[in-house]
Amino acid sequence: MIKIESLGFAYKRRTVFDRLTLELRPGHIYGLLGKNGTGKSTLLRTLMGLLFPDQGSIEAFGYNPSKRHPEYLQEAFMVAEEFYLPSVSVPRFMKSNSPFYPAFDEAQFWEYLKEFDVPVSHPLDQMSYGQRKKVLISFALACNTKLLLMDEPTNGLDILSKSQFRKVMASVVTEDKYIIISTHQVRDLESLIDYITILDDGEIRFHYDMGTIQDVLHFGFSFEKTLPQDTLYSESVLSGLAYIKKAAAGEMNAGKVDLEMLYKAVNLNGPAIDQAFAVAAS
């Protein structure tokens, strides 16, 4: 389990977190959403032990990331949005870095590269940004760490590569692995994420699994451009209105959760969303 309690962090005069509390369990892919500047990347870096909180604590499967114990670092990997790869061949990169990760699987690494159609004969500095990102993602997955942190992993990937990414990620989830993906590209990942965490103003604004969301909220569409009385959020789309309302007892949900709409609803009508979940939990 990963427990974050009363976490506080500030960059000089700008406070990012103030008493942020969150609990994460293994076996899930967490989607970390939020506006720019709300601390998504900062939270990932703090979990990785790259930044140190001003107050509060983090315990990740028995370790404090700030202590940077080798035993913890070999079980955690972060794919940053901005990254640097040296001017070496792919095999050289693998041989230089894989010894730091005891569970690294070379066969998996080459299989992921094949799945992503990466030109492994090219030196890393001669690859495009998207190709280098796919090398890094492939290496991260082959490390088989307990904790995998990914900051905007689909940025720089083309449409086919995004589909390949979803396919690969769906195959790596295990009951003891924590995967946290920070993203603005919710459409790219909504079929993959099974837990939604929304950050806002340094706090956890929303934190529910997809099953609970589907039990509490109904995502519907109206061609007549009329809305149910208990609508919580709506927006105009081609030929009608898309809406979110409270799910009635025994009501069959109209379809999958629309993460983009959910995110907007939490930000624009948060109190009503909170009340819907509070009533469902009572």
NORZIHU-V727982 format. One record per backbone hydrogen bond with DSSP energy under -1.0 kcal/mol. CO is the residue of the C=O (numbers start at 1). NH is the residue of the N-H. If there is no record, write none. Layout:
# NORZIHU-V727982
CO;NH + CO;NH
This chain:
# NORZIHU-V727982
1;61 + 2;24 + 3;59 + 4;22 + 5;57 + 7;20 + 8;54 + 8;55 + 9;16 + 9;17 + 11;14 + 14;11 + 17;9 + 20;7 + 22;4 + 24;2 + 28;179 + 29;194 + 29;195 + 30;181 + 31;197 + 32;183 + 33;199 + 35;38 + 39;43 + 40;44 + 41;45 + 42;46 + 43;47 + 44;48 + 45;50 + 45;51 + 55;8 + 57;5 + 59;3 + 60;63 + 63;60 + 64;67 + 65;68 + 69;72 + 69;73 + 70;74 + 72;75 + 73;76 + 75;147 + 77;149 + 79;151 + 86;88 + 88;124 + 89;93 + 90;94 + 91;95 + 92;96 + 93;97 + 94;98 + 97;100 + 98;101 + 101;104 + 105;109 + 106;110 + 107;111 + 108;112 + 109;113 + 110;114 + 111;115 + 112;116 + 113;118 + 118;120 + 119;122 + 123;126 + 124;127 + 128;132 + 129;133 + 130;134 + 131;135 + 132;136 + 133;137 + 134;138 + 135;139 + 136;140 + 137;141 + 138;142 + 139;143 + 141;144 + 142;105 + 146;178 + 147;77 + 148;180 + 149;79 + 150;182 + 152;155 + 154;157 + 158;162 + 159;163 + 160;164 + 161;165 + 162;166 + 163;167 + 164;168 + 165;169 + 166;170 + 169;172 + 174;177 + 177;27 + 178;148 + 179;30 + 180;150 + 181;32 + 182;152 + 184;186 + 185;188 + 186;190 + 189;192 + 189;193 + 194;210 + 195;31 + 196;208 + 197;33 + 198;205 + 198;206 + 200;203 + 203;200 + 206;198 + 208;196 + 209;213 + 210;214 + 211;215 + 212;216 + 213;217 + 216;247 + 218;245 + 220;243 + 222;241 + 228;231 + 230;246 + 233;244 + 235;242 + 237;240 + 240;237 + 241;222 + 242;235 + 243;220 + 244;232 + 244;233 + 245;218 + 248;251 + 258;262 + 259;263 + 260;264 + 261;265 + 262;266 + 263;267 + 264;268 + 265;269 + 269;273 + 270;274 + 271;275 + 272;276 + 273;277 + 274;278 + 275;279 + 276;280 + 277;281 + 278;282
